[in-house]
């Protein structure tokens, strides 16, 4: 359904005609949102909404606001300020889901980024629980997140310079530039079921989406709670991944991209 969006010429010039037209058609625009100006809820299906593009030196973030609060515009900000905002948004809004292994305790945080392997950028997801994960029926004293994933076919990462092997039956679902779920083989190996499901679709960057559409594959890394943390930049994310790998606390698998 078309949204009641205002896209200024300045915003259109920054994001390009194709993305602007997708927004106006309702493809990539949210229904409900928190106004970036007054921080109260808005609904682009019910009220006029402004697109606001925050631009730093290297990062750009598209946000939405009530048109009655501010007009559609490009806002130039310091890169450090924008990265801090992205980190806080990721920390608060990162799509999360309950782990099937121990739903009353483990919540999975999922973030996206690009990882350089053998001179090529690969789209990646990093999965880290907010608490230790125990096997069903166990005493809950041992974090068995990595052994559980090893049972599923994830392999330990020894060297971040090597691309992980494809995990049969698993895939990553992306639709209209948003991350929806990580799918695993269904019961009895029939069909697929959600291993991780976003509460709200998670927006990925144009660079991540382009890399995924090029390779048709997403690399999924996973580490126990406290291993990676929220990293505001991809170089820091890679450093955290390399440290986790060196400590034997990182597993990974390559998964086909489902969607676009």
Buried (B, 14 or more C-beta within 10 A) or exposed (E): EEBBBBBBEBBBEBBEEEBBEBBBEBBBBBEEBBBBBEEEEBBBBEEBBBBBBBBBEEBBBBBBBBBBBBEBBBBEBEEEEBBEBBBEEBEEEBBBBBBBBBEEBBBBBBBBBBBEBEEEBBBBBBBBBBBBBBBEEEEBEEBBBBBBBEEBBBBBBEEBEEBBEEBEBBBBBBEBBBBBBBBBBEEEEEEBEBBBBBEBBBBBBEEBBBBBEEBEBBBBBBBBBBBBBBBBBBEBBBEBBBBBBEEEBBBBBBBBBBBE
